[in-house]
């Protein structure tokens, strides 16, 4: 459905039955009868983990309606497979002390009970999803939701579809999950569970063209919605009066920066080559590190490379302001070639020059960023960015790619689908 068609559908949000007319219904309940209530978001992240599309979209959608955010469950095995023990112990404590907390009056975070390891194995998956379903139903009963939309990020959650009384279901696919093959989560098991999920939901949203093309072969409705940026916040980096982050004051320019989560996608070999080739430049890395999946020992020994650790979302503009060029230095593999990097629009919103590895999803943006196919190309692109900067992205372009715009589009899509289903039921009963 086009945006124009969706807009027309929005104009028809009148829900009248023989028992009540629209005016009476509106007086009793100001929320449209075709609005999602609530959105049940089954996430693969903790709410206060490094923010990604889950938190960005749900924090905005909760301003339109109620959201139940179901955090990723942990298992005893998580102590051995995740990047830190503290968050795992914290999640278990949160479950033991009630399992729910209010981030806002319309955003409820649910911490489900611990589950069994090997979550993609068929039998284990059924047991784990029964546990997660119980937590969801208990939360739904508490808030008395009336028209849930089931919004799934976690590829192992197909068993839940059709079991929470949802009026509509979405799989929001942001990664090629099966490209991560580990002995405890085999690629074939991941693909099997994800295929089961894809076959059951009403809509699949893909954040990259590669993901969309894969699902388009099997599913009747697939949408492409790229990742966005918190444009209004990140534009603060352009403010000449904004104070530079304290950690940057002692690091001379030019500063070549990276802000984000450091995991197996980060090309350490590339950064080592750049830092050694240009000792007069300073390479600054801001963000949490997944040390168990990334060896940074050699990079940490290079004197012009600085690891500044994690910063809050509120602090990010002050760091971005101090960077002369921002980078997206990803390795080229099956996983990275199916993603749409969150950093693209974040860097552009901050008014930064950007140099990126030649990922397929980034090539259409050559007008705004420089693309590098090799280590030498990356170095040359950095030199050009310092000496001959590209034009900045327009406000209209950035606004269209903001998280606000993405959330608005997806809200309208849900309302449109619920409207069609509601009218179909009424017509069928007439």
N, C-alpha and C positions, 0 to 999 in steps of 0.2 A: 504494500500500500504506500502511495506517495504521501509526502507531508501535507499536500493540499487536501487529499482525500481524508487524511486523519483529522485535519482541521475542521472539515465539514462534518465529520462524525462527532467531533466535540460539540458542535452547535446543537446536536440532537439529544443532549443529555437531559431528557425529560423522562421520568419514570413514573407512570401513572398506572394504577391498577383499579379494579372496581371498588376496592375497599378504601382507597385513599387517593386524593388527587395530589398534583405536584406541590401546590401551595401548602397543603396540610403536612406533607412529608417534609418540606423544607423547614417549616416551623418547628417540627419535632427534631429534625436532624439536618444541620446545615451542610453535611458532607453528601456529595452526589451519590445516588445509589449505584452508579457505575464507577465509582472510585475504588481502587484497591483498599481493602481494610482487613488485616494489615498486609504489608509486604513481608513475607517470611523469607529472609535472606539466609541461605545455607552456605556459609563462607568456608574458605580454606585458610583463613587467617584469624588470629586473635584481633579483637578490635583495636587494642593499643600497640599492635605490632607495627612495623614500618608501613605507613599508609600507602594503599594502592587503590585500584578502581573500586574495590568493595566499599571501603570507608568513604571515599570521595563521593560516590553516588548515593550511598545510603544516608549519609549525613544531610545531603540535599533533599532527597526524596522524603525524608522524615519531616521536612517542613511543609510538605503537601499532604501527608497522611502518616499513619502509624507504621512503624517498622519494627519487626522482631529480627534482630541480628544474631544468628546462631553461630557461635564461634567454632573454630576447628577443635574437635575433641582430641585429647591426648591419650596416650597409653603408657604403661610402664616402659615400653621399648623406646618411647620418645626421648628418654634421657640419653640414649646411645646414638640417636640418629639426627637430633636437632642441634642447632648452633649454640644453645645455652641451656643450662639446667634451671636457672632462676625462673624463666617464664613458665616452664612445665610445672614446677612446684607451685607457682602462683596460681595457675589455672586449676590445679587440683584443690588448692585452698579455697578458691572462689566457688567451686562446685560444692565443697563441704559446708560452706557458710551460706548456702541458699541458691546459688546458681543463676540468679538474675540480678541485674542492676540497671538503673535508669541513667542513661547518658543525657537524656532530656525527657520532657513529658511524653514525647511521641517516638522516642528511640530507646528500645529496651534491648539490652545485651543479655544473651542467654549463654551460660557456660555449661555445656552438656557433661554428663558423667564420663569418666575415663572409659576407653574401649579396648578391644583386643588388638594386638599387633597384626601385621600382614593384612591390612584393611581391604586390599583389592582381591584377595582370595574369595571365591564365591560364598562359601559357608560362613566365613568370618564376616564378610560384608553384610550378610543378612542379619547376623546377630548384632553387629555394630549399628546398623541402621534402625533396628528395632529399638535399641537404646536411645539413639538420637530422636527417633520419632516420639518416644515417650516424653522426652524433655520438651519437644516442640508442642505437643498436645497440651501438656500441663501449662505452658506459657500462654497458649491460645485460649485456654479455658479461663485463665486469670483475667485476660483483657477482653474476652467476649468478642472476638473478631467475627465479622459477618460475611466478608467476601475476600478470603485470602488469595493473594497471588504468590505462588511458590517460585522464588528466584534463586537458582542454584549456581554456585561457583565450583563446588567440590565435585569432581568427576566420579566419585564413588557413591553418589547420593541418589542414583536412579530408583532404588527400592522405595524411596519416599514418595515418588510421584503418584498422585491419586489417593494418597492416604491421609492428607491433612485437610481434606475438604476444600481444596483450592478451586477457584473458578478459572484459573489460567496458570500456565507454568512456563518458565523460561530457563534455559541453560545459557549462562553467560560464560563463554569460552575465551580465555585470554592466553592460553598456552597450548603447545603440543605436548600434553602430559606424558604420552607414551614414549617420548624421546628421552625421558629420564628413566633409564633402566638400571635398577639396583636389585641386589639379591633378595632383599626383603619385600620389594615391590616390583615384580617383573613386568616388563613392557606389555606382554601379551595379556596379563591380567588387568592392567590399567586400561588398555584399549577395549577389552571385553566389557568392563564396567561402564566405561564412557559411552560405548556404543549402545548399551542398554538404556542409559540415561537419554541419549540423543533420540532414540526411537520413541520415547514416551512423552517428551515435553511438547508443548504447543509451538514454541518459538525458540530458535537458537540465535544468539547474538555473538558474533565473532569480532574480535578486535584487530584482526589483520586479514588482508585479502587471501592469504594462504589458508587460514583457518576457515574462512567463509567458503572458499572453493572446495575444500574437503567435505564440509557438511552439506553443501549445496547438491552434492551427488545423491544424497540419501534422504534429505528432509524437505518437507513441502514449503517451509518458510524459514529463511535465514537472512539476518540483517547484518550489515557491516556498520559497526560503531567503534571508531578508534578511541584510544585513550585520550584524555584531555589534560587540562591544567587548571589550577586555581589562579586564573589570570589576574583578577583584581589584587590578590595578595602579592603575587610575584612581580607585578609592575612596580611595586615599591622599590625594587632594586634599581630602578632608573632615577629615583629621587636623589638629587645632589645633596639633600639635607639628611639623608638616611645615614646613620652611624655605621661604619664598617665593623664587621665582626672582630672582636678583640683578638682572636687567634691569628688573624691575617695581618695585623699591624706590624708584626716583626718579620714578615715574609716579604721580601722585595718583589716588585714587578719585573718582568711579566709573570703573571700567575696563570697557569694552565689548570683548569679545574674539572673535577668530576663530583657530582652530588648524587647519591643514590645508594642502593643496597649492593654491597659487593659480594658476589657469589661466583659460581663457576662460569658465568657469562663474561665476566671481566677479563680482558686480555692482558694478563700480567707481562707477557713477553713483549707486547707492543709498548707498554708503558716503560718497561726497563730500557728498551731501545731508544725511546724518545728522550728519557731523562739522561741517559749516558751521552747521547748525541748532542744535547743542548744543556750543558752544565750551568749556563748563565740564565736559564729559565727555571722557574720553580713550579713543580707539579703538586697540586693540592687535592687531596682526596677527603671528602666529607661524607660520612655515612656509616652505618653498622656493617660489620664484616662477618661473613659466614666462614670462619677459619677452618671448619672441618671439610669444606668443599673447595678451598682456595688456598694455595701456598703463596704467601706474600713475603717469605723470609728474604729473598734476594732483593725485592723491591724496597723493603724496609731499610736495607743497608745503604741505599743510594742517598747521598747527603741532600740532594735537591728535591727529594720526594717527602711530602708531609702528610701524615695520616692524622686528621683532626677529630676523628670519631663522629658520633651521631649528633645531629642538631635537630631541634624541633622544627615543625612546619613554620612557626612564627619567626624563627631565626633564619630561615633559608634565604630570604631576600638580602639580608646583611652579608651573607657569605657570597651569594651570586654577584652582588655589587662589586666585590673585590677581584673577580676573575676577568682577565682580558679575553680569554677564549674558554669555552666550555666544550667538553668532549663526551662522546658516546663510544667508548673503546671496547666494543664487544667482539668476542671470538665469532667466527663464522662456522656455525654448525646447525644441525637440524632444529634444535630448540630455538636458538637466537633468530633464525631465519623465518620463524613463524610468529614472532612477537612484534608488537608496535611499541617502541620504547616510550615509557612515561616521560622521560627527560626531554624529548623533542620540544613539545609545546611549553614545558616549564622554562627551558632555557630561552626560547624565543620570547615568551612573555616578559622575561627579565631584561630583554634587550641585548642579549649576548650573541657574539659570534659563536658558531657551532661547527665542530668538525666531528664526523662520525665514520665508523666502519661502514662499508658498503652493504648494508642490510637491505633486502628487497623493499621493505615497507618505507624506507627513508628516501629512496631514489626519486619519488615524485616531488620532493621538497627541495630540489637542488637550487631553486630560486633563493632560498633562505639559508641553506647550510652547504657546507663543503663535504663531499663524499670521498673516502679514500679506500682504494682497493689493496694497498700494500703498506708496509711500515714506512717506506720512503714517501709514498703518496701522502700519508698522514702527516709526516713531518713538513712536507712542502705546503700542505693545506694550512697547517698551523702558522707557518711563516707568512703566507698570503693573508690569513685572517688578521694577523697583527699589523701588516703593512697596507693592506688594501681591503678593508672590511666590506662585507656585503650590506645591502640595504636591509633595514629592519622590517619585520613583518608588520602589516597594517593592523590597526585596531579591529577592523571588521573581520579579518582573517582570524585573529586571536580570539575574539568573542565567539565566533562560530565554532571554535575548537576548545572552548572552556568546558569545565565540568558542569557549570550551570546550564549551558546549552544542551549537553549530552543528557543530563537528568531531565530537562524539560521535554526533550524529544521522546525519551523512553517512558516518561509518565503519560504523555499523550498517546503513545502506542498502547500502553496497558489500558487506559480508559477507552480507547477505540475498540479494542478487542472485547472488553467487558460489556461495552455498549452493544456490540453485535450479538454477543451471546445472550445478553438480557432480552433484547428484542426478539431473538429467535425463539426463546422460551415462551415469551408472551404471545407471539404469533402462533406458535404451535398449540398453545392452550386456548386460543380464541375460538 
